[in-house]
């Protein structure tokens, strides 16, 4: 007589994890059945990352247990978790750009001949076997550096399958994908589920969660609030459970038709990336007061270079940037700020903030010589403290002391500090690159309200986002960017997920 099938392939029973006085996981329970897609949702600081580290064997609980196949287990290391079939695809891909897709697939698990030489024929056969299992086709000789982002995502999943994983933890797997690529990935997840694999799907995109998941566990402030079936809930109910109260997104009214001289005019601009490679252009784009222009594109198609150039930080090969008709192409970065161009960097940790510096120092960065904050070359500490306190309170930043390092704040509160700093200078233009990346639902709604209020007060916003919902809900005009070139433009009234998605992939909107 065969053993009965397990009811829980992977789960948690009363897991507690403390970091000093902070309780990251407070008695969390959940159970994912074999051959299902189980979504885990929650806001910043809810405890999702800590829970996933425990399920991977990276961290160990102070109390409670990991459940595998209905039994309590103790995972001592990631290798221990992997030996039990558990693998994870992180938001930041763990791939080597200089190697091919095949070389990345077999890295550290290479099939070899008797003499120790890699058996490339066997490696390719194994690659094709795994790809067929997943129902995908890849060019195995392509370098990762040349692969589109959705191919990299698929490769990360195939690496787990190649190594024998049957529990796949996918952390925000659709964050940088276009709509058609999201559908392809969800199709892949469903095929893997049909083969009996179990998928933990961590995401803040509730449309996708409702579409893909068989069950959904909501975590808030370290506790598992509930587990529900998609048919028993709604996006609005999930949002409320995640935050603890209803979440209201800003009501965005279309901007008035633009006229006159653009506040920012980008003309036949060509720019390079950080490695000196051509990445953007030539592109021509105008931005007018009182409007939000959304740049829609899949990661790696020139958005970073566009944002950097517009903020005075990029390497420009050709073309020009004008503000109010004045050529500022070769002006120093500080001049861009002095003229009223504010910049929210997509890389909050690397460019937008100095994580080891204090909240106060991050707030005045770039404004330390302003008359309000200095006199005769000396900082006016009381004025800085009061200015920072006022600005941070206005944006509802939650912090302990002004001297605390900014890294002590949640991702959402870090972003609010960056916004407070940029708005303190009363800018006329806001370059907002991925403004809600890593921010929870309540934080997203708050940041959206700030952007809309800035536009309604006459400010001009260049919104660069890989979040299609964000582009569609905020933008007055939407410009597609693919391969560093503009693929088309849509007015708010003409835009849809399908039409913008086509622009993101280099196709005509139709």
C-alpha positions as CSV (number, residue, x, y, z in Angstrom):
1,X,0.0,0.0,0.0
2,X,1.5,3.4,-1.1
3,X,2.0,6.2,1.4
4,X,-0.7,8.9,1.4
5,X,0.2,12.1,-0.4
6,X,1.4,14.9,1.8
7,X,-1.0,17.7,2.5
8,X,1.8,20.3,3.0
9,X,4.8,20.3,0.6
10,X,6.2,23.4,2.3
11,X,5.0,25.5,5.1
12,X,5.5,27.1,8.5
13,X,4.2,26.3,12.0
14,X,4.3,29.1,14.6
15,X,7.6,30.5,13.3
16,X,9.1,33.2,15.4
17,X,12.2,35.2,14.5
18,X,13.5,38.1,16.6
19,X,16.2,40.6,15.9
20,X,16.9,42.2,19.3
21,X,13.6,43.9,20.4
22,X,12.1,43.6,16.8
23,X,9.9,40.6,16.1
24,X,10.2,40.0,12.4
25,X,8.1,36.8,12.4
26,X,5.5,36.5,15.1
27,X,4.1,33.0,15.1
28,X,3.6,32.6,11.3
29,X,1.6,29.7,10.0
30,X,1.0,28.8,6.4
31,X,0.8,25.6,4.3
32,X,1.4,25.2,0.5
33,X,0.0,22.0,-0.9
34,X,2.0,19.9,-3.4
35,X,1.5,21.0,-7.0
36,X,0.0,24.4,-6.2
37,X,0.9,28.1,-6.6
38,X,0.8,29.7,-3.2
39,X,1.1,33.5,-3.0
40,X,2.6,35.3,-0.1
41,X,1.7,39.0,0.1
42,X,2.4,41.8,2.6
43,X,3.8,45.3,2.9
44,X,7.3,46.5,3.5
45,X,8.6,45.1,6.8
46,X,5.8,42.6,7.1
47,X,8.3,39.7,7.5
48,X,8.2,38.1,4.1
49,X,11.9,38.3,3.5
50,X,12.8,36.9,6.9
51,X,10.3,34.0,6.4
52,X,11.8,33.2,3.0
53,X,15.3,33.2,4.4
54,X,14.2,30.7,7.0
55,X,12.6,28.5,4.3
56,X,15.9,28.6,2.4
57,X,18.0,27.6,5.4
58,X,19.8,31.0,5.3
59,X,18.3,31.9,8.7
60,X,16.9,29.8,11.6
61,X,13.8,30.5,13.6
62,X,13.9,31.3,17.3
63,X,10.8,29.2,17.8
64,X,8.5,27.2,15.6
65,X,9.3,24.9,12.6
66,X,9.6,24.6,8.9
67,X,7.2,22.0,7.5
68,X,8.2,19.8,4.6
69,X,5.9,17.0,3.5
70,X,3.9,17.3,6.7
71,X,6.9,16.9,8.9
72,X,8.8,19.4,11.0
73,X,12.4,19.8,9.8
74,X,15.4,21.9,10.8
75,X,17.2,23.5,7.9
76,X,20.8,24.2,8.8
77,X,22.0,25.8,5.6
78,X,20.9,26.6,2.0
79,X,22.5,23.4,0.8
80,X,20.3,21.5,3.2
81,X,17.2,23.2,1.8
82,X,18.3,22.5,-1.7
83,X,18.9,18.9,-0.9
84,X,15.3,18.7,0.1
85,X,14.2,20.3,-3.2
86,X,13.8,23.9,-2.2
87,X,15.2,26.7,-4.5
88,X,14.7,30.4,-4.8
89,X,14.8,32.9,-7.7
90,X,15.7,36.3,-6.2
91,X,14.7,39.8,-7.4
92,X,18.3,40.4,-8.3
93,X,19.4,37.8,-10.8
94,X,22.4,35.6,-9.8
95,X,23.8,35.2,-13.3
96,X,27.2,35.8,-14.8
97,X,26.8,38.3,-17.7
98,X,29.9,37.2,-19.6
99,X,28.9,33.5,-19.8
100,X,26.3,32.0,-22.1
101,X,22.9,30.8,-21.1
102,X,24.2,27.2,-21.2
103,X,27.3,28.0,-19.1
104,X,25.1,29.7,-16.5
105,X,22.7,26.8,-16.4
106,X,25.4,24.2,-15.6
107,X,27.7,26.5,-13.5
108,X,29.1,24.5,-10.6
109,X,27.1,21.4,-11.8
110,X,28.9,20.8,-15.1
111,X,28.7,17.3,-16.6
112,X,32.3,16.2,-17.3
113,X,34.2,13.5,-19.3
114,X,36.4,11.0,-17.5
115,X,39.3,13.4,-17.9
116,X,37.5,16.2,-16.1
117,X,36.7,18.2,-19.3
118,X,33.2,19.6,-19.6
119,X,31.0,17.3,-21.7
120,X,29.3,20.1,-23.7
121,X,27.2,17.6,-25.7
122,X,25.7,16.2,-22.6
123,X,25.3,19.7,-21.1
124,X,23.3,20.8,-24.1
125,X,21.2,17.7,-24.0
126,X,20.5,18.4,-20.3
127,X,19.6,22.0,-21.1
128,X,17.2,20.9,-23.9
129,X,15.6,18.4,-21.5
130,X,15.0,21.0,-18.8
131,X,13.7,23.5,-21.3
132,X,11.3,20.9,-22.8
133,X,10.1,20.1,-19.3
134,X,9.3,23.7,-18.8
135,X,7.8,24.2,-22.3
136,X,10.3,26.9,-23.4
137,X,12.9,27.3,-26.1
138,X,16.2,29.2,-25.6
139,X,19.3,30.1,-27.6
140,X,21.8,28.4,-25.3
141,X,24.8,30.1,-27.0
142,X,23.5,33.6,-26.2
143,X,25.5,35.5,-23.6
144,X,23.5,36.5,-20.6
145,X,24.6,40.1,-21.1
146,X,22.7,40.1,-24.5
147,X,19.6,38.3,-23.2
148,X,16.3,40.2,-22.6
149,X,15.2,40.4,-19.0
150,X,12.4,37.8,-19.4
151,X,14.9,35.3,-20.8
152,X,17.1,35.8,-17.7
153,X,14.1,35.2,-15.5
154,X,13.3,32.0,-17.3
155,X,17.0,30.9,-17.1
156,X,17.0,31.4,-13.3
157,X,14.0,29.1,-13.0
158,X,15.6,26.5,-15.3
159,X,18.7,26.5,-13.2
160,X,16.6,25.4,-10.2
161,X,15.0,22.7,-12.3
162,X,18.3,21.5,-13.6
163,X,19.5,21.1,-10.0
164,X,16.4,19.1,-9.1
165,X,14.3,21.6,-7.2
166,X,10.6,20.9,-7.0
167,X,9.7,23.8,-4.6
168,X,10.4,27.1,-6.3
169,X,10.3,30.3,-4.3
170,X,9.8,33.2,-6.8
171,X,10.5,36.7,-5.3
172,X,8.7,39.4,-7.3
173,X,9.3,37.5,-10.6
174,X,7.2,39.8,-12.7
175,X,8.7,43.1,-11.5
176,X,10.6,44.0,-14.7
177,X,8.5,42.2,-17.3
178,X,6.1,43.5,-20.0
179,X,2.5,42.3,-20.0
180,X,3.0,39.6,-22.6
181,X,6.1,38.4,-20.8
182,X,4.1,38.3,-17.5
183,X,1.6,36.1,-19.2
184,X,4.3,33.8,-20.5
185,X,5.8,33.5,-17.0
186,X,2.5,32.7,-15.4
187,X,2.0,30.1,-18.1
188,X,5.3,28.6,-17.2
189,X,4.4,28.6,-13.5
190,X,1.2,26.8,-14.4
191,X,3.0,24.2,-16.4
192,X,5.4,23.5,-13.6
193,X,2.4,23.2,-11.2
194,X,0.8,20.7,-13.5
195,X,4.0,18.6,-13.3
196,X,3.6,18.5,-9.5
197,X,5.9,21.3,-8.5
198,X,5.1,23.7,-5.7
199,X,5.6,27.4,-6.2
200,X,5.7,30.1,-3.6
201,X,4.9,33.4,-5.4
202,X,5.9,36.5,-3.5
203,X,4.4,39.6,-5.2
204,X,2.8,43.0,-4.6
205,X,1.0,42.9,-8.0
206,X,-2.4,41.8,-6.8
207,X,-3.8,41.4,-10.3
208,X,-1.2,38.8,-11.0
209,X,-1.7,37.1,-7.6
210,X,-5.4,36.9,-8.1
211,X,-4.8,35.4,-11.6
212,X,-2.0,32.9,-10.9
213,X,-2.4,31.7,-7.3
214,X,-4.4,28.8,-5.9
215,X,-4.2,30.2,-2.4
216,X,-2.9,33.4,-0.8
217,X,-1.4,34.0,2.6
218,X,-1.5,37.6,3.8
219,X,1.3,38.7,6.2
220,X,1.1,41.9,8.2
221,X,3.6,43.1,10.9
222,X,5.1,39.7,11.2
223,X,1.9,37.7,11.5
224,X,0.0,35.6,9.0
225,X,-3.4,37.4,9.0
226,X,-5.2,34.8,6.9
227,X,-5.0,32.4,4.0
228,X,-7.7,32.8,1.4
229,X,-8.6,31.5,-2.1
230,X,-8.7,34.0,-4.9
231,X,-12.4,33.4,-5.5
232,X,-13.1,34.3,-1.8
233,X,-11.5,37.8,-1.9
234,X,-10.7,40.8,-4.1
235,X,-7.8,43.2,-4.7
236,X,-9.4,45.8,-2.4
237,X,-9.8,43.3,0.4
238,X,-6.3,42.0,0.0
239,X,-4.9,45.5,0.1
240,X,-6.9,46.3,3.3
241,X,-5.7,43.1,5.0
242,X,-2.1,43.9,4.0
243,X,-2.2,47.4,5.4
244,X,-4.8,47.1,8.1
245,X,-7.0,49.8,6.6
246,X,-8.5,50.7,3.2
247,X,-6.0,52.0,0.7
248,X,-7.1,54.9,-1.5
249,X,-5.2,55.6,-4.6
250,X,-5.2,59.2,-5.9
251,X,-7.8,60.3,-8.3
252,X,-5.9,61.6,-11.3
253,X,-7.7,64.0,-13.6
254,X,-6.2,64.5,-17.1
255,X,-3.9,67.5,-17.5
256,X,-4.9,70.4,-19.7
257,X,-3.5,70.2,-23.3
258,X,0.0,71.6,-23.3
259,X,1.0,74.7,-25.3
260,X,3.9,77.1,-25.7
261,X,7.5,76.4,-24.9
262,X,8.3,73.0,-23.2
263,X,9.9,73.3,-19.8
264,X,12.3,70.5,-20.8
265,X,13.1,69.7,-24.5
266,X,15.3,66.7,-25.3
267,X,16.4,66.8,-29.0
268,X,18.0,63.8,-30.9
269,X,19.8,62.8,-27.7
270,X,22.3,59.9,-27.8
271,X,23.8,58.6,-24.5
272,X,25.9,55.8,-23.2
273,X,25.6,53.5,-20.2
274,X,28.0,53.2,-17.3
275,X,30.2,50.9,-19.3
276,X,30.5,53.3,-22.1
277,X,28.2,51.4,-24.5
278,X,25.6,53.1,-26.6
279,X,22.3,52.6,-24.9
280,X,19.9,55.5,-25.7
281,X,18.9,57.3,-28.8
282,X,18.6,59.3,-30.8
283,X,15.4,60.3,-29.1
284,X,13.4,63.6,-29.1
285,X,10.9,64.3,-26.3
286,X,9.2,67.4,-24.9
287,X,7.9,67.9,-21.3
288,X,5.5,70.6,-20.5
289,X,4.4,72.2,-17.2
290,X,1.5,70.6,-15.4
291,X,1.8,67.1,-17.0
292,X,3.2,63.7,-16.3
293,X,4.9,61.9,-19.2
294,X,5.3,58.2,-18.5
295,X,8.2,56.3,-20.1
296,X,7.1,52.6,-20.5
297,X,9.8,50.0,-21.2
298,X,11.2,46.7,-20.1
299,X,14.4,47.0,-18.0
300,X,17.5,47.7,-19.9
301,X,16.1,49.6,-22.8
302,X,17.6,53.0,-22.1
303,X,15.4,54.2,-19.3
304,X,18.3,54.6,-16.8
305,X,20.3,56.5,-19.4
306,X,17.4,58.8,-20.1
307,X,16.8,59.6,-16.4
308,X,20.5,60.2,-15.8
309,X,20.8,62.5,-18.9
310,X,17.7,64.5,-17.9
311,X,19.1,64.9,-14.4
312,X,22.5,66.1,-15.6
313,X,24.3,62.9,-14.7
314,X,24.7,60.9,-17.9
315,X,27.3,60.7,-20.6
316,X,25.8,62.5,-23.6
317,X,27.3,61.7,-27.1
318,X,25.0,63.9,-29.2
319,X,21.9,66.0,-29.1
320,X,20.8,68.6,-26.7
321,X,18.7,69.2,-23.5
322,X,17.0,72.6,-23.2
323,X,15.1,74.1,-20.2
324,X,12.8,77.0,-21.0
325,X,14.7,77.2,-24.3
326,X,18.1,77.5,-22.7
327,X,20.7,74.9,-23.7
328,X,21.8,73.0,-20.5
329,X,23.3,70.0,-22.2
330,X,26.9,70.5,-20.9
331,X,25.9,72.2,-17.6
332,X,27.3,70.7,-14.4
333,X,25.0,68.5,-12.4
334,X,24.6,71.2,-9.7
335,X,23.3,73.6,-12.3
336,X,20.5,71.2,-13.2
337,X,19.5,71.2,-9.5
338,X,19.8,74.9,-9.2
339,X,17.5,75.4,-12.3
340,X,14.9,73.4,-10.6
341,X,15.3,69.8,-11.8
342,X,14.8,67.2,-9.0
343,X,15.8,63.6,-9.4
344,X,14.5,60.4,-7.7
345,X,17.0,57.7,-8.7
346,X,15.9,54.2,-9.5
347,X,18.9,53.0,-7.4
348,X,17.8,54.4,-4.0
349,X,20.5,52.5,-2.1
350,X,23.4,53.3,-4.5
351,X,22.6,56.8,-5.9
352,X,19.5,58.2,-4.2
353,X,20.7,58.0,-0.6
354,X,23.8,57.3,1.5
355,X,22.5,54.5,3.6
356,X,25.2,54.8,6.3
357,X,24.7,58.5,6.7
358,X,22.1,60.0,9.0
359,X,18.5,60.9,8.1
360,X,19.4,64.6,8.6
361,X,22.5,64.4,6.4
362,X,20.6,62.7,3.6
363,X,17.9,65.4,3.8
364,X,20.3,68.3,3.2
365,X,22.5,66.5,0.7
366,X,22.9,69.0,-2.2
367,X,21.4,71.8,-0.2
368,X,24.1,72.2,2.4
369,X,25.1,75.6,1.0
370,X,21.6,77.0,0.7
371,X,21.1,80.2,2.8
372,X,18.4,78.4,4.8
373,X,20.9,75.9,6.0
374,X,24.3,77.6,6.1
375,X,25.8,81.0,6.9
376,X,29.3,82.2,6.3
377,X,30.3,78.6,5.4
378,X,29.0,77.1,8.6
379,X,26.0,74.8,8.8
380,X,23.0,76.2,10.7
381,X,22.3,73.0,12.7
382,X,19.1,74.1,14.4
383,X,17.6,75.3,11.1
384,X,18.6,72.0,9.4
385,X,17.0,70.0,12.2
386,X,13.8,72.0,12.1
387,X,13.7,72.0,8.3
388,X,14.2,68.3,8.2
389,X,11.6,67.6,10.9
390,X,9.0,69.8,9.2
391,X,9.6,68.2,5.8
392,X,9.7,64.6,7.1
393,X,6.6,65.1,9.2
394,X,4.8,66.5,6.2
395,X,5.5,63.3,4.3
396,X,4.7,61.2,7.3
397,X,8.2,59.6,7.5
398,X,8.4,57.2,10.5
399,X,11.8,57.5,12.1
400,X,13.4,57.3,15.6
401,X,15.9,60.2,15.7
402,X,17.2,62.5,13.1
403,X,20.7,61.2,13.7
404,X,19.8,57.6,13.0
405,X,21.3,56.1,9.8
406,X,18.8,56.2,6.9
407,X,19.3,52.5,6.4
408,X,17.4,52.0,9.7
409,X,14.2,53.0,7.9
410,X,11.9,50.8,5.8
411,X,12.2,51.0,2.0
412,X,9.1,53.1,1.8
413,X,10.3,55.6,4.5
414,X,13.7,55.8,2.8
415,X,11.9,56.8,-0.4
416,X,10.0,59.5,1.5
417,X,13.2,60.9,2.8
418,X,14.5,61.2,-0.8
419,X,11.2,62.8,-1.9
420,X,11.4,65.3,1.0
421,X,14.9,66.3,0.1
422,X,14.0,66.8,-3.6
423,X,10.8,68.8,-2.9
424,X,12.5,71.0,-0.3
425,X,14.2,72.9,-3.2
426,X,10.8,73.7,-4.8
427,X,11.7,72.2,-8.1
428,X,9.8,72.8,-11.4
429,X,10.7,69.4,-12.9
430,X,10.7,66.0,-11.3
431,X,12.6,63.1,-12.9
432,X,11.0,60.1,-11.1
433,X,12.8,56.9,-11.9
434,X,11.1,53.8,-10.5
435,X,9.7,55.9,-7.6
436,X,7.8,53.1,-5.9
437,X,10.3,50.2,-6.4
438,X,10.5,48.2,-3.2
439,X,7.6,50.2,-1.6
440,X,4.5,48.6,-0.2
441,X,0.9,49.3,-1.2
442,X,0.3,52.0,1.3
443,X,3.6,53.7,0.4
444,X,2.8,53.5,-3.3
445,X,-0.5,55.3,-2.8
446,X,1.2,58.0,-0.7
447,X,4.0,58.5,-3.3
448,X,1.5,58.7,-6.1
449,X,-0.4,61.4,-4.3
450,X,2.8,63.4,-3.9
451,X,3.5,63.1,-7.6
452,X,0.0,64.1,-8.7
453,X,-0.1,67.0,-6.3
454,X,3.2,68.2,-7.7
455,X,1.8,68.0,-11.2
456,X,-1.4,69.7,-10.2
457,X,0.6,72.6,-8.8
458,X,2.2,73.1,-12.2
459,X,5.2,70.9,-12.0
460,X,6.4,68.7,-14.9
461,X,7.1,65.0,-14.2
462,X,9.1,62.6,-16.3
463,X,7.9,59.3,-14.8
464,X,10.1,56.3,-15.7
465,X,8.7,53.1,-14.4
466,X,8.6,49.4,-15.1
467,X,5.3,49.2,-13.3
468,X,2.7,49.3,-16.0
469,X,-0.2,50.0,-13.6
470,X,1.8,53.0,-12.3
471,X,2.4,54.3,-15.8
472,X,-1.3,53.9,-16.8
473,X,-2.7,55.4,-13.7
474,X,-0.5,58.5,-13.4
475,X,0.5,59.5,-16.9
476,X,-1.1,62.2,-19.1
477,X,1.1,60.9,-22.0
478,X,2.8,57.6,-22.4
479,X,5.9,57.1,-24.5
480,X,7.2,53.6,-25.3
481,X,11.0,53.0,-25.1
482,X,12.6,49.9,-26.7
483,X,16.2,49.4,-27.7
484,X,16.9,53.0,-26.7
485,X,14.4,54.4,-29.2
486,X,10.9,55.8,-28.8
487,X,8.4,53.3,-30.3
488,X,5.4,55.5,-30.1
489,X,3.3,57.8,-27.9
490,X,-0.3,57.5,-26.5
491,X,-2.5,60.0,-24.8
492,X,-4.0,58.9,-21.5
493,X,-7.4,58.3,-23.1
494,X,-6.0,56.0,-25.8
495,X,-3.8,53.9,-23.6
496,X,-4.5,50.3,-22.5
497,X,-2.4,47.5,-21.1
498,X,-2.3,45.8,-24.5
499,X,-1.3,48.9,-26.5
500,X,1.3,50.1,-24.0
501,X,2.6,46.5,-23.8
502,X,3.2,46.4,-27.5
503,X,5.2,49.7,-27.4
504,X,7.3,48.2,-24.6
505,X,8.2,45.3,-26.9
506,X,9.1,47.5,-29.9
507,X,5.8,47.0,-31.7
508,X,3.2,49.5,-33.0
509,X,0.5,50.2,-30.5
510,X,-2.2,49.4,-33.2
